[in-house]
Amino acid sequence: MPFEITVEGPSPATLRLAGDLEKFSPTVGRVPPRHPLAPEKGRIVIVAPREDGLDPLLMEICGVVHRAKETLIPGAEFQMRVRNLAYSEPPSGSNQFLEPFRPIPSLTIQPWTSEHETPEDPRTIIIDPIHAFGTGKHPTTILCLRAMETLIRNSTHGPGLRVLDFGCGTGLLTIAAVKMGAQEAVGVEIDPPSAQAAKNNVALNRLSDSVRIREGSWERVSGRFDLIFANLVISALMKEGTRIPDFMARTGTVVVSGFGENQMGQIRGFFEGIGLDLSEVSLHQGWGAAVMRHNIP
Ligand SMILES: C[S@@+](CC[C@H](N)C(=O)[O-])C[C@H]1O[C@@H](n2cnc3c(N)ncnc32)[C@H](O)[C@@H]1O
């Protein structure tokens, strides 16, 4: 199981620290330590390929960082975080997430690296996935993007389309919605580092006027939306999903994902029980997504 270790700190210090940490991971030397939004800060990402040996590795890295604190810039603060990549998507520092790719034909995702600034192309999104789900590579995100493109293209709501992504991770779906023509998108995210990552990504794409990210859950949502996305693990979907109809416009649509194709019957039964009708189903690599609307007699 690979692990990702991130060290962030003041820029001049991280530049020198990267030299000391290069021996732990070849990617450290290839990617200059730079924070996407704060030029005064740097970020070093080390990928440890296996869990065994992780503790001694962390101790060694902590030792190097500690010495840097004493000698490079006395008093400099470094933040160190570790995440298990078995439960995450490919991180920005890994080889799997350095090249641009197209999750759907009309959209390019440019993973953030220090060489890539905000793209001019209106159909390119820059994503720094650090500490959040939503690189654009997971099948459930792809299912949501496919549904989004069709629903926005065929929308009868005109230019005022409002979109909510409940559980927005990196904020990718909110950014994509505005790029595809929505007037406004709101993302809510319960996990603080993910909410911060989403805010950073919105700023990287210069969309802070039309995309709002709120840390929290339903208590941070107000008003009704023409299009709602909820890509959540099935337990969370069936717990939080009961509130979805309260936030859908009368003619609104919801796209849910995050469940396996064999759980489609369960999802359908659950949402029919709270007044939503299934109008479309899509599958990709064993995962499912469902499009639903209010059951209006
Ligand atoms: C599978 S990710 C989806 C990310 C993104 N929407 C996408 O489709 O790629 C689900 C996200 O929902 C968040 N989440 C889970 N339960 C939540 C809740 N009750 N309220 C808000 N966010 C929640 C998780 O922290 C996670 O970032």
The ligand as a Gaussian input file, in Angstrom:
#p B3LYP/6-31G(d) Opt

LIG

0 1
 C      -16.415000      10.358000      -3.439000
 S      -15.961000      11.975000      -2.991000
 C      -16.662000      12.895000      -4.354000
 C      -15.868000      14.109000      -4.735000
 C      -16.398000      14.818000      -5.988000
 N      -17.741000      15.269000      -5.815000
 C      -16.315000      13.892000      -7.194000
 O      -17.369000      13.479000      -7.684000
 O      -15.201000      13.562000      -7.630000
 C      -17.138000      12.268000      -1.688000
 C      -16.837000      13.491000      -0.839000
 O      -17.975000      13.730000       0.012000
 C      -17.530000      14.190000       1.265000
 N      -18.614000      13.942000       2.231000
 C      -18.980000      12.760000       2.794000
 N      -20.043000      12.925000       3.611000
 C      -20.368000      14.242000       3.561000
 C      -21.375000      15.039000       4.198000
 N      -22.257000      14.517000       5.037000
 N      -21.418000      16.354000       3.924000
 C      -20.532000      16.924000       3.066000
 N      -19.538000      16.220000       2.455000
 C      -19.465000      14.899000       2.684000
 C      -16.254000      13.376000       1.499000
 O      -15.412000      14.004000       2.454000
 C      -15.653000      13.324000       0.105000
 O      -14.750000      14.385000      -0.106000

